[in-house]
């Protein structure tokens, strides 16, 4: 004969204070670190390689002596510098991560892409754009350029891996709190 026992414990959740600010801040720091690592290797939020750069962009980056000319969004390393603008506290359990303010305008075009070709003209009257590079790397100067558009490169956000890690931080804290109750 087999006898089983069910043990149940009722929790009065009004007595338990949940403070996840430490875990949220750990998540935010982890997301920032993951972002920098991904962009160094040209990976997007989906953890897959971003759309390849056109030959003209690679030639332009080489002309400017930028490191890693074939890696998208890695010119001077400015796009890597996302940071935690606001850290979570006990009263406000929210961390805010923002992209670099210097590149805020350009960042949205990469995140969402552009709709088809658009024209680029110099800011000065009678000026020329340049140097402009063709897909074969030939340098030219133009008064106007028809840009083919920017492919969507989702670079800013939370990866699935970081999302799982964050949930693990929170669930471990919940387990710890409930075990003490």
Secondary structure as GFF3:
##gff-version 3
##sequence-region A 1 181
A	DSSP	alpha_helix	21	40	.	.	.	ID=ss1
A	DSSP	alpha_helix	55	63	.	.	.	ID=ss2
A	DSSP	three_ten_helix	78	80	.	.	.	ID=ss3
A	DSSP	beta_strand	83	86	.	.	.	ID=ss4
A	DSSP	beta_strand	96	98	.	.	.	ID=ss5
A	DSSP	three_ten_helix	101	103	.	.	.	ID=ss6
A	DSSP	alpha_helix	104	112	.	.	.	ID=ss7
A	DSSP	beta_strand	118	121	.	.	.	ID=ss8
A	DSSP	beta_strand	129	133	.	.	.	ID=ss9
A	DSSP	beta_strand	139	142	.	.	.	ID=ss10
A	DSSP	beta_strand	144	147	.	.	.	ID=ss11
A	DSSP	alpha_helix	160	180	.	.	.	ID=ss12
###
